Amino acid sequence: MAGHLRFRKMNLKVLSVVLGMMVLAVGAGESLGAPRKQSGPINVGMIALLASPQKYNQKVIQTVGFLNIGRGRESDNLWLHEEDGQLFLCKNSFALDLSDDQRKQFAYLNHTYVVVTGILHSDGPEGSAMNSGVIVNIEQIESWHPYVPTQPTVK
Amino acid sequence: MAQQQIDHVAMSAEKAALRLTRADLKKGIHREYGGWIIQNNENGSLSYTKPVKGQEALIDLSKIPVPDGFTIVGDYHTHPHTTSTEGLGADPGDVESLRGIARNQHLDIPGYVADTFSGSVYRYTQWGPPMPKTMYDTNPFGVKIGTIPPD
């Protein structure tokens, strides 16, 4: 009986600690839920972006993909993988709205993997457009180096 | 229905679309225009839907409604080109777009494209000619059917 009472007292202690933690968590949740300012672009991978582009609609994003600057602006795309463009898997791509100057500026990066920063416009993954959306207001395209082999040292 | 008849209506559609695309380009706006070439189900006459402005770097024709009592027999659009290096005719994306129409709407229709720089109008199909090898193919696709000079 006494043992049972001690167990109940201990349970009450545990319960009060748990309740206290819950109150703290709720308080913290309120502060976490407060509006936060996004400083700089949202860094997101192409797979996440292609899976739920509507989540990033109208937002400044930064992602990595395979760059194709075509012969005309309408052929400019960012692909998940190089192979997706070879196999016409267009939903695995975003159109790129590049200016004439940008097309010249970034031509040297054509057919390489690049980091693109811009604003995503998308109707969602099931949109009727051929690709999954378009990246506009492109601020920057930079080279992505997955592997840079070093020269062997000659002794 | 003779291909020549559709070509004739396509030339008129492209003329209307090129005028709008060229007007936008003068303001520094690069936008494609396009629409459907349609046939009246009752009397078989051909016409086209008014050219509609596309988004930034593309036009989604599937968003353009087809009037009741008409059947789609082709599509048309423009390329807002300012230099000769941007090329003539259709690109792999255009051909792939027709493949999408064939897959989703079970329609094997011709497409027409005209670029603002040359004014050349090309007819192409999901079969080419020639067939694009990849989306990175820079060859022109389709057959030239005419030219629309600036107004």
Interface residues (C-beta under 8 A of the other chain):
Chain A: N68 G70 R71 G72 R73 E74 S75 D76 N77 W79 G85 Q86 L87 F88 C90 S93 A95 L96 D97 D100 H111 H121 G127 S128 A129 M130 N131 V134 V136
Chain B: H30 E32 Q55 E56 A57 L58 D60 S62 K63 H79 P80 H81 T82 T85 E86 G87 D91 P92 G93 E96 S97 R99 G100 D115 T134 M135 Y136 T138
